[in-house]
Amino acid sequence: CSYTLTLACRCAPQLFYSFFKSLVGKDVVVELKNDLRLVFYGLASTAYLNIKLTDISVTDPEKYPHMLSVKNCFIRGSVVRYVQLPADEVDTQLLQDAARKEAMQQKQ
């Protein structure tokens, strides 16, 4: 089981940035808008939700053989469709509380 995080909501980039910082060293899958899915171990993120991936592999190497030699890459946040997270790495209660808190701050 895993959670899928959709980055379509640009209303709280700081919340996602903080959350991504907690994923450093975890196995995560990123699906791009061109249907390319990458599994990676290392992660660094910017405040604009750009992602630097290390130790990547492709989930469908037959479809993307040119990606087999790529081990590190930088992905612009606007081309990310989904980020799939291991269920045991996500504290949903903490994430929901942080989202509520940030929404309340934006209303003020």
CORVENWO-V192780 format. One record per helix or strand of 3 or more residues. SS is the DSSP state (H for helix, E for strand). FROM is the first residue (numbers start at 0). LEN is the number of residues. If there is no record, write none. Layout:
# CORVENWO-V192780
<<SS:FROM:LEN> <SS:FROM:LEN>>
This chain:
# CORVENWO-V192780
<<E:1:5> <H:12:9> <E:27:5> <E:36:4> <E:41:4> <E:50:4> <H:64:3> <E:71:4> <H:76:3> <E:79:7> <H:86:3> <H:91:16>>
